Each structure stands twice: as C-alpha cells, then as structure tokens.
Amino acid sequence: MVGPCDLLALSFLAGLVVAVVTTPIGVSGAVFLLPLQVSVLGVPSPAVTPTNLLFNIVAIPGALARYRSQAPLRSPLSAVLLIGTLPGVVLGACIRAFLVPGIQVFRLLIAGILVPLGISLIHGRRHRHAHASAIPPTRRATIALAFGVGVVGGIYGIGGGSLLSPILVHRGTPLPIVAPAALVCTFITSLVGASAYLILAATTTGLPIAPDWSIGLVAGAGGLVGGYLGARLSPRLPEAVLRIALGAIATATGALYVLQSL
C-alpha cells in the first residue's frame, strides 16, 4: 500500500525524470506523465486532465528560464500558435468534462495520441532531412493546426507542445526554434486550460473535475527542476537517442492501454 508521503515522492520523481528527457525536444513531459497519473498515482478521471495542466504550469518555467538565457522567448511562431491553441483548449476542456468523463474511454483516447506520437518520434529523425526543404504551412493553416492541437490538449491535459513540436520539426523547422516556442505555447495554453477546468468545477456537480492539487504541484516541482536541467543538458544529450527512447515508451504505453481496454 502506497502511503501519502510515498505518493508525493513518486510524483516528484516522475515529474523530474520526465521533464529531463522531454524538455530537449520541446515537450513539457505531460503526455508521458499522464499514463503514470492514471495507472500508478491513481488520479481519478476526469481530474487527471487539469492535474496534468497544473503540472505544466509549475514545471515549464524551469525550462523557459534556461532557454531565456540562450535566446528570446517571444517569437512570431509562439504568437501564431497561441491564436489557435487558446480557444481550442477551452473547447477541449468542455468536451472532456461532459462527453469523455469515463476512464476506459479516456484510456483509448490516450492510446490514440501516444501511438501516433511514438511512431512520429521514432521516424522523425529519419525523415527530417527529407522534409527540410518542404514549403512551410501558411499562417492560416498553422492557426488551424494549433486550434486542433488546443482541443486535443484540453481533452488530454497536455498543453499541446508534444503534438506541435514533432509536426513543426517534421515540416523542417529547426528544433532550437521549435523547442522554446512549443514550451511557451504549452505554458500559456495550460494556464487557460486549467482556469477553464476550475470554472467548470465551480459550476458543475457530480464529476471530479478539479485537479489533484498535491500531486499536480509536487510533480510540477519535480518537473521545474527537471525542465531546467533538461534545457541545460540539451546541447549534450543525443537528440536521436532521446527521440527513439521516448517514441518507444509512448508506443508501448499506448499499446498497453489498448489491450487493457479490450
């Protein structure tokens, strides 16, 4: 039986490790923390989604502080992405609260995002140079993409960086530009998404919509430290190895959730 102190220690460790290995590729790590919250930490559904957004809010500033010392965080890419993700995450929160509250359906949805993400990460390095000369999407197309990612992020509680980063890199955008822009977008989107869930929790009865504050804050504290370390270590970490490892973990976790839901 895991006690409260052990649960908090595990939350901190999970946030730390996840952030260290995901920050260098422009991902907060929430997409990988989500399965741990569901299967290990026992956060109920749909409270797991705002808890994940709370993790983002606490964890991401560590990585942003490090990136800020290397380059300005304010960029045209961040602004365009936010135009799409902010309304999308509010819509996603409403969908999550009222249409997808159950854990079994949510596990299938998690698998639906983890498996494609894992495959994209594994093969992204291989196809990166082939798409380096591809025509970048228009501003309108980028906003539409960001809106869709915002909806998905509001449903899953991932902010959207884990989706935007592979897509933008796949289109040939340099990773040093994508990583801070995706993290800025994820941070601000998570703030708006968490606020939407708090409003829903205050106006809706019968569903555990409010975040698990202790797990979210403690895991976020681990992510805060891990995000700073990950950003500091990013020039020394082999990007290809990180991509393949994270891709394999995402694919295997998604496949496991599919089997559990059958």
C-alpha positions as CSV (number, residue, x, y, z in Angstrom):
1,M,0.0,0.0,0.0
2,V,1.5,3.3,-1.1
3,G,1.2,6.0,1.6
4,P,0.7,9.7,1.1
5,C,4.4,10.6,1.5
6,D,5.4,7.8,-0.9
7,L,2.9,9.0,-3.4
8,L,4.2,12.6,-3.2
9,A,7.8,11.4,-3.5
10,L,6.9,9.2,-6.5
11,S,5.1,12.2,-8.1
12,F,8.2,14.4,-7.7
13,L,10.5,11.8,-9.1
14,A,8.2,11.1,-12.0
15,G,7.9,14.8,-12.8
16,L,11.7,15.2,-12.6
17,V,12.7,12.3,-14.8
18,V,10.0,13.0,-17.4
19,A,11.0,16.7,-17.7
20,V,14.7,16.0,-18.0
21,V,14.3,13.7,-21.0
22,T,11.5,15.6,-22.8
23,T,12.5,19.2,-22.5
24,P,15.3,19.0,-25.0
25,I,12.8,18.1,-27.8
26,G,10.4,20.9,-26.8
27,V,7.9,18.8,-24.8
28,S,6.9,19.5,-21.2
29,G,6.5,15.8,-20.5
30,A,2.8,15.9,-19.5
31,V,1.9,13.5,-22.3
32,F,4.2,10.9,-20.6
33,L,3.2,11.8,-17.1
34,L,-0.5,11.3,-17.9
35,P,-0.3,7.4,-18.0
36,L,1.6,7.4,-14.7
37,Q,-1.2,9.5,-13.1
38,V,-3.8,7.2,-14.4
39,S,-2.2,3.8,-13.7
40,V,0.3,4.5,-10.8
41,L,-0.7,7.6,-8.9
42,G,-4.4,6.8,-9.1
43,V,-5.7,10.3,-10.1
44,P,-9.4,9.9,-10.9
45,S,-10.9,10.7,-14.3
46,P,-11.5,13.5,-15.4
47,A,-9.5,15.2,-12.7
48,V,-6.3,13.7,-14.2
49,T,-6.6,16.2,-17.1
50,P,-6.5,19.5,-15.1
51,T,-3.9,17.9,-12.8
52,N,-1.7,17.4,-15.8
53,L,-2.2,21.0,-16.8
54,L,-1.2,22.1,-13.3
55,F,2.0,20.1,-13.7
56,N,2.7,22.1,-16.9
57,I,2.1,25.4,-15.2
58,V,4.6,24.6,-12.4
59,A,7.1,22.7,-14.4
60,I,7.6,24.7,-17.6
61,P,9.1,27.9,-16.1
62,G,12.3,26.0,-15.2
63,A,12.9,25.1,-18.9
64,L,11.8,28.6,-20.0
65,A,14.2,30.3,-17.6
66,R,17.1,28.3,-19.1
67,Y,16.0,28.9,-22.7
68,R,15.6,32.6,-22.0
69,S,19.3,32.9,-21.2
70,Q,20.1,31.4,-24.6
71,A,17.5,33.3,-26.9
72,P,14.4,35.5,-26.6
73,L,11.3,33.5,-25.8
74,R,9.0,35.9,-27.6
75,S,8.8,34.8,-31.2
76,P,6.4,35.1,-34.2
77,L,5.9,31.3,-34.1
78,S,4.7,31.4,-30.4
79,A,2.2,34.2,-31.2
80,V,0.7,32.3,-34.2
81,L,0.4,29.1,-32.2
82,L,-1.4,30.8,-29.3
83,I,-4.0,32.3,-31.6
84,G,-5.1,28.7,-32.3
85,T,-4.5,26.9,-29.1
86,L,-6.2,29.2,-26.6
87,P,-9.8,28.9,-27.9
88,G,-9.1,25.2,-28.7
89,V,-8.1,24.3,-25.1
90,V,-11.3,25.8,-23.7
91,L,-13.4,23.8,-26.1
92,G,-11.3,20.7,-25.3
93,A,-12.0,21.1,-21.5
94,C,-15.7,21.2,-22.1
95,I,-15.6,18.1,-24.3
96,R,-13.5,16.3,-21.6
97,A,-15.8,17.2,-18.8
98,F,-19.2,16.4,-20.4
99,L,-18.5,13.9,-23.2
100,V,-15.5,11.8,-22.1
101,P,-15.6,11.5,-18.3
102,G,-15.0,7.7,-18.1
103,I,-11.6,6.2,-17.6
104,Q,-12.0,3.3,-20.1
105,V,-12.8,5.6,-23.0
106,F,-10.1,8.0,-21.8
107,R,-7.5,5.2,-21.9
108,L,-8.4,4.5,-25.5
109,L,-8.0,8.2,-26.3
110,I,-4.6,8.3,-24.5
111,A,-3.6,5.3,-26.7
112,G,-4.9,7.2,-29.8
113,I,-2.4,10.0,-29.1
114,L,0.5,8.0,-27.7
115,V,0.9,5.5,-30.5
116,P,1.0,8.1,-33.4
117,L,3.2,10.3,-31.3
118,G,5.6,7.5,-30.6
119,I,5.8,6.5,-34.2
120,S,6.4,10.1,-35.2
121,L,9.2,10.5,-32.7
122,I,10.9,7.2,-33.8
123,H,10.8,8.0,-37.5
124,G,11.1,11.8,-37.2
125,R,14.8,11.8,-37.3
126,R,14.9,9.6,-40.3
127,H,12.6,11.8,-42.4
128,R,13.7,15.1,-41.0
129,H,16.1,16.0,-43.9
130,A,13.7,14.8,-46.5
131,H,11.2,17.5,-45.3
132,A,13.8,20.2,-44.6
133,S,13.0,21.8,-47.9
134,A,9.2,21.4,-47.6
135,I,7.1,24.5,-48.0
136,P,6.1,25.7,-44.5
137,P,2.4,25.9,-43.8
138,T,0.7,29.2,-44.2
139,R,-0.3,31.4,-41.2
140,R,-3.9,30.3,-41.6
141,A,-3.0,26.7,-41.8
142,T,-0.8,27.0,-38.8
143,I,-3.5,28.6,-36.7
144,A,-6.0,25.9,-37.8
145,L,-3.5,23.2,-36.8
146,A,-2.9,24.9,-33.5
147,F,-6.6,25.1,-32.8
148,G,-7.0,21.4,-33.4
149,V,-4.0,20.7,-31.1
150,G,-5.5,23.0,-28.5
151,V,-8.7,21.0,-28.5
152,V,-6.8,17.8,-28.1
153,G,-4.6,19.4,-25.4
154,G,-7.7,20.5,-23.5
155,I,-9.1,16.9,-23.6
156,Y,-5.8,15.2,-22.6
157,G,-4.3,17.9,-20.4
158,I,-1.0,18.1,-22.3
159,G,-1.0,21.7,-23.4
160,G,-0.2,20.7,-27.0
161,G,3.6,21.0,-27.2
162,S,4.1,17.3,-27.5
163,L,2.0,17.4,-30.7
164,L,3.1,20.7,-32.2
165,S,6.8,20.0,-31.7
166,P,7.0,16.8,-33.8
167,I,4.8,18.3,-36.5
168,L,6.8,21.5,-36.8
169,V,10.1,19.7,-36.8
170,H,8.8,17.3,-39.4
171,R,8.0,20.3,-41.6
172,G,11.6,21.4,-41.4
173,T,11.5,24.0,-38.7
174,P,14.8,23.8,-36.7
175,L,14.5,22.2,-33.3
176,P,16.2,25.1,-31.4
177,I,13.4,27.4,-32.7
178,V,10.6,24.9,-32.1
179,A,11.5,23.9,-28.5
180,P,11.2,27.2,-26.7
181,A,8.2,28.3,-28.9
182,A,6.3,25.0,-28.2
183,L,7.1,25.3,-24.4
184,V,5.8,28.9,-24.3
185,C,2.7,27.9,-26.1
186,T,2.2,24.9,-23.8
187,F,2.7,27.0,-20.7
188,I,0.2,29.7,-21.6
189,T,-2.3,27.2,-23.0
190,S,-2.1,25.2,-19.8
191,L,-2.9,28.3,-17.8
192,V,-6.0,29.0,-19.8
193,G,-7.0,25.3,-19.8
194,A,-6.6,24.9,-16.0
195,S,-8.6,28.0,-15.5
196,A,-11.4,26.6,-17.7
197,Y,-11.4,23.4,-15.6
198,L,-11.6,25.4,-12.3
199,I,-14.6,27.3,-13.7
200,L,-16.2,24.0,-14.7
201,A,-15.5,22.5,-11.3
202,A,-17.2,25.5,-9.6
203,T,-20.3,25.4,-11.8
204,T,-20.7,21.6,-12.2
205,T,-21.6,19.0,-9.7
206,G,-21.2,15.2,-9.7
207,L,-17.8,14.9,-11.5
208,P,-14.3,15.2,-10.1
209,I,-13.2,18.0,-12.5
210,A,-11.0,19.9,-10.1
211,P,-7.2,19.0,-10.2
212,D,-5.5,16.9,-7.5
213,W,-3.6,19.8,-6.2
214,S,-1.0,17.9,-4.1
215,I,0.1,15.6,-7.0
216,G,0.0,18.3,-9.6
217,L,2.1,20.8,-7.5
218,V,4.6,18.2,-6.4
219,A,5.0,16.6,-9.8
220,G,5.3,20.1,-11.2
221,A,8.0,20.9,-8.7
222,G,9.9,17.9,-9.9
223,G,9.3,19.0,-13.5
224,L,10.5,22.5,-12.6
225,V,13.9,21.1,-11.6
226,G,13.9,18.6,-14.4
227,G,13.0,21.1,-17.0
228,Y,15.8,23.4,-16.1
229,L,18.3,20.5,-16.1
230,G,16.9,19.2,-19.4
231,A,17.3,22.6,-21.0
232,R,20.8,23.0,-19.6
233,L,21.8,19.5,-20.8
234,S,20.1,19.7,-24.2
235,P,23.3,20.6,-26.1
236,R,25.0,17.5,-24.7
237,L,22.1,15.0,-25.0
238,P,21.9,12.9,-28.2
239,E,18.7,14.1,-29.8
240,A,18.3,10.9,-31.9
241,V,18.6,8.6,-28.9
242,L,16.0,10.7,-26.9
243,R,13.6,10.6,-29.8
244,I,13.8,6.9,-30.2
245,A,13.5,6.2,-26.5
246,L,10.6,8.5,-26.0
247,G,8.9,7.1,-29.1
248,A,9.3,3.5,-27.9
249,I,7.9,4.4,-24.5
250,A,4.9,6.2,-26.0
251,T,4.1,3.4,-28.5
252,A,4.4,0.7,-25.8
253,T,2.3,2.6,-23.3
254,G,-0.4,3.3,-25.9
255,A,-0.5,-0.4,-27.0
256,L,-0.8,-1.5,-23.4
257,Y,-3.8,0.8,-22.8
258,V,-5.5,-0.6,-25.9
259,L,-5.0,-4.2,-24.5
260,Q,-6.4,-3.1,-21.1
261,S,-9.5,-1.6,-22.7
262,L,-10.4,-4.7,-24.7
